[in-house]
Amino acid sequence: MINHSKRLAPLSTGIFNQLLQYKQEQLDLGVDIIDLSIGSPDLKPPTFVTNTLSTSALNTDLYGYAINSTLEFKEAVTHYYNRKFNVTLKGAEVLQLMGSQDGLAHLALAYLDPGDIVIVPDPGYPIYSASVHVAGGKLYHMPLVEEADYLPSLEQIPEEVCKKAKMLIISYPGNPIPAVASEDFFKSLIEFGKKHEILIIHDFAYCELLYDGRRPLSILSIPESRDIAIEFNSLSKSFNIAGSRIGYLVGNANLLSPLAILKSHFDYGVFLPIQIAATKALNEGDQFLEDQRKTYEKRRNTFVESLSNEGWQVKIPAGGMFIWAKIPDGYTSFEFTLKAIENGVVVTPGDAFGTHGEGYIRIALVESDEQLRKAAKRLSSIY
Ligand SMILES: Cc1ncc(COP(=O)(O)O)c(C=O)c1O
């Protein structure tokens, strides 16, 4: 038998397959299921984007290897960053990706030598850790806890770890934690990164989902951040085009270059019609983004209010696409999740994102208000 590489050993086949199987069993038993487990948007992309994509897809000149980003896409990103986050970028400070996952998956390979440490949030989005395993690095988990508003305590990271760490990854609003970072926190993070020469990576995939009048905060808007920080961004959640793969990394060109070199060997770029449609989305999508933000805000309010009416105490998130809810005593996250599926709602157990996620579930706001109301009732019946 030919064995797979040892670096794959820490990668499990994934909780989502297990949930899918259990969901199917319940469906076979006739249970009506509302699936709030996966963060794939149910909302549709803007028509002007799908029209551009379909028209471009008919142009047979656009089927060659793209290799690089078009100039127009880079310009669209620079204008978008300027308009939205008051951040000035040059074209060379934008690296196009086949979705931000592409960059998050490969960055560790571009930066790590065996044994280098990467500091990741716990709970955190799984690719942060998986990419480090594959690259032969080591992980240090920063707990994100409710009492500290889900901001990590940088002072508690041991000096030994700081010395060996090469990168630190965070995400606000994140997945599964829908909290937002304060400007002061970002400032201390930049200071920390500079002091210890640790590359600070901010995953800003949910930058368009901030509620109650809050403004999204790009880490690149923090003074001196360019020396040490880079930021991933994505069109997947903003424009509901998660399947048409495109995203980008922004920051100092020198910091982007290791990943650019690696990618020049690994892939041949994003399909040009997708680049053209994404350019249009970034240039002309502001009204769409505003309307969509209101839709998610309403969903958040509906769901949290419905849960609260049923006696749950759920913290109302400041942003993002998820509700991070503490489960009742007497269950593990996984046990509660199985119970939830039996009651007709698929959620994700918090420990799928790290040990500090135990005691919580993640609920994705990917259904209509009416379905969310129904889901809240079903979850509450488990209490
Ligand atoms: C926090 C976070 N970052 C990055 C991604 C990857 O997004 P994409 O590769 O579609 O840009 C996701 C997708 O769910 C996510 O939740």
The ligand as a Gaussian input file, in Angstrom:
#p B3LYP/6-31G(d) Opt

LIG

0 1
 C      -12.625000      33.742000       7.485000
 C      -12.561000      33.236000       6.094000
 N      -11.477000      33.513000       5.363000
 C      -11.357000      33.090000       4.102000
 C      -12.346000      32.330000       3.507000
 C      -12.133000      31.838000       2.114000
 O      -12.853000      32.590000       1.208000
 P      -12.559000      32.592000      -0.351000
 O      -11.460000      31.612000      -0.622000
 O      -13.830000      32.180000      -0.996000
 O      -12.127000      33.981000      -0.690000
 C      -13.503000      32.016000       4.221000
 C      -14.567000      31.193000       3.619000
 O      -15.489000      30.750000       4.235000
 C      -13.610000      32.482000       5.553000
 O      -14.687000      32.217000       6.294000

